[in-house]
Amino acid sequence: MSERDIPLELSMAIAGDLEAAKYFKSLTAAQKNLVINYVESKTPSGDADKAISDAVDSLRRCDNSLFAGK
């Protein structure tokens, strides 16, 4: 699976958190796509900021459960 472009807001939030950035970098393309899908699925309802914050928190904890099955 190829890697998709990371939305700018998500990319900036991940870059601002060293632990989240290290873990995100270690993910496979498929796992990164799950993170992106999670955030993009919340965008139409206006919950993108919270989704980004939740995603970065999960990445900081090395926890993929938020993205599983999304």
NORWOGI-V312194 format. One record per backbone hydrogen bond with DSSP energy under -1.0 kcal/mol. CO is the residue of the C=O (numbers start at 1). NH is the residue of the N-H. If there is no record, write none. Layout:
{{CO,NH} {CO,NH}}
This chain:
{{7,11} {8,12} {9,13} {10,14} {11,15} {12,16} {14,17} {17,21} {18,22} {19,23} {20,24} {21,25} {22,26} {24,27} {28,32} {29,33} {30,34} {31,35} {32,36} {33,37} {34,38} {35,39} {36,40} {37,41} {42,47} {43,46} {47,51} {48,52} {49,53} {50,54} {51,55} {52,56} {53,57} {54,58} {55,59} {56,60} {57,61} {58,63} {59,62} {64,67} {64,68} {67,70}}
